[in-house]
Amino acid sequence: MTTRPRLSQCGLSAGKRARLHRILHQHGLGNGTALFLPYDQGLEHGPRDFFPDPAAADPRYIIKLALEGGFNGIAVQIGLAEKFYWDYAGEVPLILKLNGKTDIPSDRDALSPLHASVEDAVRLGADAVGYTLYVGSPAQVPDYGQLHEVRRDAQRFGMPLVVWAYPRGAAIEQKGGKDSFYAVHYAARVASELGADVVKVNFPHPEKQQDVPDPYHTAFTAQQAMDAVVRAANRTLVLVSGGSRAGDEAMLEKAEESMAAGATGLIFGRNVWQREHGASLRLVEQLRQILAKYPTTPKV
Ligand SMILES: O=C(CO)COP(=O)(O)O
């Protein structure tokens, strides 16, 4: 097990630290862990994601769900933030996603363009900004350039930077895909080296990697792989993503293994809002019980 870093250890400016403190210690369970509700899938995958529960197509339903479920924050794109966030008077912290793209063209040369700024995030009262970085994509060079701009502004405004570190592209596919241990481990390290304050990763699968450098041939369990991912992120706080719809047992196991490894929290979207309302809240309550077992102590 890896120790979860405290905010005072993470090289944060006063503004970033105050905002992360609000998210982690004044919302959700208030114990330094986090449960985020991401809601950018309407852009990334299209409205098909709302077919399982049509209520979820309405951003007001999602924000209410985040409040009812005691989430630490929601992650949305600029258009929804401008139209809906203030309906709830900023009661749940906002991570403003600054880039995003559709899945209509193939992901092989993926680059996620910027369409909002850190200044927008300040104007909207956000507590963090989110940036999707496609590690391993042929477009990773311009991607790093965009991230650099965002990081500079985030430093200037004291705004925490959450990097969605997504392995992508043909080279990643050849090595076992975007959730192979090799890819997730590398992506966590890249985000940390490039200055993310928080990194969001897929849960790593050691059994999926192929054609990878030697050290990865060692047999890792899922728990060991997750431990290694948290270590690779060093003093960058780790969030683990939910992924496409799975059963409750699988989600709870992923949550437990992630938190035991030293992740700071979970960012589960479709697995929460693709269920009917009562089932969503029941799963959230079980996730909160897991988070309650892993407080950050001491707090600062
Ligand atoms: O962070 C996420 C999307 O931005 C994760 O969403 P899912 O849990 O639906 O995979």
The ligand as a Tripos MOL2 file, in Angstrom:
@<TRIPOS>MOLECULE
LIG
   10     9     1     0     0
SMALL
NO_CHARGES

@<TRIPOS>ATOM
      1 O1        -14.0640   10.9590  -15.9410 O.2       1 LIG1
      2 C1        -14.8070   10.3480  -16.6910 C.2       1 LIG1
      3 C2        -15.2950   10.9540  -17.9260 C.3       1 LIG1
      4 O2        -14.7890   12.2510  -18.0660 O.3       1 LIG1
      5 C3        -15.1680    8.9550  -16.3420 C.3       1 LIG1
      6 O3        -16.4490    8.7030  -16.7240 O.3       1 LIG1
      7 P1        -17.0190    7.2240  -16.6390 P.3       1 LIG1
      8 O4        -17.0300    6.8360  -15.2030 O.co2     1 LIG1
      9 O5        -18.3820    7.3180  -17.2410 O.co2     1 LIG1
     10 O6        -16.0640    6.3690  -17.4400 O.co2     1 LIG1
@<TRIPOS>BOND
     1     1     2 2
     2     2     3 1
     3     2     5 1
     4     3     4 1
     5     5     6 1
     6     6     7 1
     7     7     8 2
     8     7     9 1
     9     7    10 1
@<TRIPOS>SUBSTRUCTURE
     1 LIG1         1 GROUP 0 **** ****
